[in-house]
Structures are given as C-alpha cells and as structure tokens.
Amino acid sequence: MKKGCFVKTIVVLTIFTAVLLYIVNRRFNDVLLNPSKSLIINQIYRDLNYVKETPQKDSLQILIKGYISGVKKIDEIPENTISEFIDTLKDALKDSTIDSVDYAKLYKILKHKKR
C-alpha cells in the first residue's frame, strides 16, 4: 500500500468515527430513548395486570408514566434509583396488592430522586 493511500484511509476513518460518535452523543435520546419510553410503560402496565384494582395501583401507574415521560436524557436517571425502585416494587407486589404504605415508599423514591 502506498503512503498516500494509507494516509487517505486514516483520514477517512477518523472523519467517519468522529461523525459516528457525534450522532451517538447528540441523537441517542431521539433514536433510542424516546421510542423505548412507550415500550417500558407498556411492559410495566402488563406486569401490573395481575395486581388487584386499587386507587393506589392507578396512582402508581400514573406516577410511573409521568416519571418515564419526564426523562429527557438517560443521564438524568441515577442507577441506584432504578434498582431501589424495582426492589421496593417487588416487595410491594408479593401479596398482589399495592396499599398506601407501598405507594408512599415508591412515590418517595421517584419524587425525591427527580429533584
């Protein structure tokens, strides 16, 4: 391979890599996050189908939908919030009902971390 051909290849690959990184950094939320919001909400609603109908269940669905819809960037969500919320939700769903105490814990996790 000639030196000139090698240099051209390196320049083209560098520009391609820079463009790819720019697109991933700037457009990640539009391409991946926004479409996945509805998938996440639908999955949570399906998971909550077997829970008994209570006002707290309805309020929890609205709370989760509002929280997920309000996320603009993936960096806004601390990882410990998600794991803490999931663990608390699993504990709350062991008896197939969501009472006011369980809802208050879940509400506190999402609203406290959102500030």
C-alpha positions in Angstrom: 0.0 0.0 0.0 1.3 3.4 -0.9 1.9 6.0 1.8 -0.7 8.4 0.2 -3.3 5.7 0.2 -2.7 4.8 3.8 -2.9 8.4 4.9 -6.2 8.9 3.0 -7.6 5.8 4.6 -6.7 7.0 8.1 -8.2 10.5 7.4 -11.5 9.0 6.1 -11.7 6.5 9.1 -11.1 9.4 11.5 -13.8 11.5 10.0 -16.2 8.6 9.9 -15.5 7.8 13.6 -16.0 11.4 14.6 -19.3 11.6 12.7 -20.5 8.4 14.3 -19.6 9.5 17.8 -21.3 12.8 17.2 -24.5 11.1 16.1 -24.5 8.7 19.0 -23.8 11.5 21.5 -26.3 14.0 20.2 -29.1 11.9 18.8 -29.1 8.9 21.2 -32.1 10.2 23.1 -34.1 10.7 19.9 -33.2 7.4 18.3 -33.3 5.1 21.3 -34.7 6.7 24.4 -38.0 8.2 23.1 -39.2 5.1 21.3 -38.3 2.9 24.3 -40.3 5.0 26.7 -43.6 3.6 25.4 -42.2 0.1 25.4 -41.2 0.5 29.1 -44.6 1.9 30.1 -46.5 -0.8 28.3 -44.3 -3.5 29.9 -44.9 -2.1 33.4 -48.7 -2.0 32.7 -48.6 -5.6 31.6 -46.6 -6.6 34.8 -49.2 -4.8 36.9 -52.2 -6.5 35.3 -52.3 -9.3 37.9 -52.4 -6.8 40.8 -55.8 -6.1 42.4 -57.5 -2.9 41.3 -57.0 -0.2 43.9 -56.7 3.5 43.8 -53.0 3.1 44.7 -52.4 0.9 41.6 -53.9 3.6 39.4 -51.9 6.3 41.1 -48.7 4.2 40.7 -49.3 3.7 37.0 -49.8 7.5 36.6 -46.7 8.1 38.7 -44.5 5.8 36.7 -45.8 7.1 33.3 -45.2 10.7 34.4 -41.7 9.8 35.6 -40.7 8.0 32.5 -42.2 10.6 30.2 -40.4 13.4 32.1 -37.0 11.8 31.4 -35.2 13.9 28.7 -31.8 12.2 28.9 -30.7 8.8 30.0 -28.1 10.5 32.2 -30.9 12.1 34.4 -31.7 8.7 36.0 -29.4 7.6 38.7 -28.8 3.8 38.6 -29.4 3.4 42.3 -32.9 5.0 41.9 -33.9 2.3 39.4 -32.6 -0.6 41.4 -34.1 0.8 44.6 -37.5 1.3 42.9 -37.5 -2.2 41.4 -36.6 -3.8 44.7 -39.3 -1.9 46.5 -41.9 -2.6 43.8 -41.0 -6.4 44.0 -41.5 -6.3 47.8 -44.8 -4.4 47.3 -46.2 -6.9 44.8 -45.5 -10.0 46.8 -49.1 -10.0 48.0 -50.6 -8.9 44.7 -51.9 -5.6 46.1 -50.5 -2.1 46.5 -51.6 -0.4 49.6 -51.0 3.2 50.7 -47.8 2.4 52.6 -46.2 0.7 49.5 -47.3 3.5 47.3 -45.9 6.1 49.7 -42.5 4.3 49.6 -42.5 4.2 45.8 -43.6 7.8 45.5 -40.9 8.9 47.8 -38.2 7.1 45.7 -39.3 8.6 42.4 -40.1 12.1 43.6 -37.1 12.5 45.8 -34.6 11.4 43.2 -36.2 13.6 40.5 -35.3 16.9 42.1 
